[in-house]
Amino acid sequence: MTVVARLSAPAAEADRVREAALAALFRHLDPLRGGPDGTGWPFGRPVQYGEVFGVLQRAVGDVLVEEIRMFAADPVTGRRGAPVDRIEVAAGALVFSYQHQVVVAARAEEERG
């Protein structure tokens, strides 16, 4: 599966935010060390939009998650389906990360008082 995410962060933090978001996606969606409890993805467990949103939000802190799109993807052909809110995983199958993409749009620094 592929996740395409658009985040909004101060320009000075863009690289750090992108790296943290990608690492969190690959870590959470890892078939051997990912999943909700970090012990591997459960066989047949679907991937839901809200779960991915939460993974990104925890990884990047107060950065704004603007958009998330999830796609079923074929790592052999590189093709991916239409965006969906839930990736179904067959009963005997595991989720597999494929070419996640994170774009960080720069926003003006906010004043905090």
Secondary structure, DSSP 8 states (H G I E B T S, - for coil): -EEEEEEEEEGGGHHHHHHHHHHHHHHHT-TTT-STTSS---TT--EEHHHHHHHHHHHHTTSEEEEEEEE-B-TTT--B---BSEE---TT--------EEEEEEE------
